Amino acid sequence: MMNNNIELRSVGELDGMNFFIPDYQRGYRWTRQQVEDLLDDINEFRSVDGGFYCIQPLVVAKRKDDTFKKIKEEAQNMDDVVRLLKGSWEVVDGQQRLTTIFIILRYLDRAQFYNLAYGTREHLLDNLENKEEAEKDIDLYHMHEALMSVKWWFEEEKKLNDIEKDNYRTKLLNSVKFIWYETLESDAIGVFTRLNIGKISLTNAELIKALLLNSSNFKATDSLATIRPEEIAAEWDNIEYTLQDDSFWLFMHDKTYSQPTRIDYLFDIICQQDSLNKGKASAKRVDESAHKGKDTYKTFRYFYNYFKSDDANVKVCWGVVKGYFQTLQEWYNDLELYHYVGFLVAIKSGGSVIPELLKAWNDASNKSEFVKYLKSEIKRVTIKENNYPLTYQYKDDGSNKGNSRSILLFHNIQTVINQNATLEENAKYKIGIFNKFPFHLYKMENWDVEHINSNTSNELMDEDTRREWLVNIYLSAEKEDREKINDYFKSNDDEQKSQIFAQLLERYQEEDKWDEKEKNQIWNYALLDSSTNRSYGNTIFSGKRRIIIGKDRGEEVAIPQLTAEGIKMGEKSKSTSSFVPICTKQVFLKYYSISYNESNYWTKKDADRYRTDIEECLKKLDEPIKLSRDEQ
């Protein structure tokens, strides 16, 4: 197995080295702002306890030069011999920073600290200070502009004197380190393409992988011979493959994750919780200064310092990684843990929740104690400042109805748990899990807390809404009223239709009107994706029901029509489907009411039974935890 070499090298350690920028790379293009940002970052860095400022990877490949031939042909003195003996390195990635630091050192009177040659023009930097020459070449022009930015920063922006410049140079040489990544792959162009097409740079994970698979970790005489690099590589791929499954990933994380590889997240947790130091004597702990800070490669530096420590153990390190992954898998595959952990991740701030829960898991003596902890956390984030039991009352105008989101989501979660528990108790069902709440679908949408019974007055003035209302009362209407509804659909006289509708509305109006305060309680709220909510506006209950059922099926269903042959179902057309939470579906199916006859309305009786079901789910948070057989 080919192992790329990886280490940290200070700028000072590049002294006398030879770098070649091949012509397959784009030219130097850093802007003035980028140059000044780097100067500021280095200037503001304060080295404490041996800490250092880490900049992005410098990916290089050893060039196959005939060193002795070059010495014979090119060396004019011993300095040239020393320089040529260091060999030549092709820069695969990182040439923008390497060139910028070269330019900074040139300004600070270290003109040939290391050597840069370009495939386009080998002696391009010889004319760096010459403005006239710079205007003849686009690459040299940007380099000259960078030099002018450096000069302005030192002399005008910061006004540094000679001593301060010397101090800056010392910091740059000694406290600024590249992540030196020597690729042993023969196809340097292929490596460059992979790193640059789509702007995918080396992640912490890829750098850590190089550390893990370093051949020095697998000595034949070592007790670690029981684990092979091929084994780690295979397990690594399996972990990444599993994490790439959104149903698994979005159960434990939110959708705002920018890294191309997701195993990075495990390494970030290990770094954050200092897991490689657990149980070590203070004298043997990984240097803490190495993982302080917030830079992009903080996690890599933590692992780098671990492998540089005296008691570095690749088997132990990989065991910690697998341990975290296997815990997450255990949560995912356990019905109760999946839903309670997934709920807390969804309600709280995505990726920050899992480290807290992992700590609680490790601190708990058994699963039941952990479930108790989860329930207490859920109760805290759902009940919040409200009294318990809840009054469920929000502002009369509904302006803060979003405060009920966590309770509504928990109602959906606990409903799924309850359904599974009921099925598991039935001996004829042998499968362990009937259903799981799909957190990955939930997180793909933006959610509204929607009024079930519209919060605004709806006098059914819209013609389509009137027709839908009439169709929905047709089947339960008396014969005389059916005839009136038929007359309405046949008539072209607006005045006649208005009279018919007014008569029917009087007979079939909602039996128990809601006041504004009643409309803004949780019994009149449900979760609905924003696009569906916006699509149906201020329509009647039966209209919302039709639209939601259509969304769930991936159809758009037109309003039913009354014809001479009877009720004709509305035309169907393909539409974008949306995830409809189980309790929202049950609301519009009137699932919580054993019997009903008012299809056009969400009544207070319906609402009261819905609220009762929410309360029953919330009571589960206070139920004693049942011990598993293993815990008894």
PyMOL commands that set and color helices and strands:
alter all, ss='L'
color gray80, all
select helices_A, chain A and resi 11-14+32-44+67-74+78-85+95-107+124-127+131-134+138-157+162-175+188-199+204-212+215-217+223-226+229-243+246-252+264-272+275-277+282-284+288-291+298-308+314-333+335-347+350-363+367-383+401-425+439-442+463-474+479-490+494-508+516-519+522-524+530-536+541-553+582-588+604-622+629-631
alter helices_A, ss='H'
color red, helices_A
select strands_A, chain A and resi 5-10+18-21+53-62+88-93+115-118+176-182+447-451+525-529+555-557+561-563+566-568+572-574
alter strands_A, ss='S'
color yellow, strands_A
deselect
rebuild
show_as cartoon
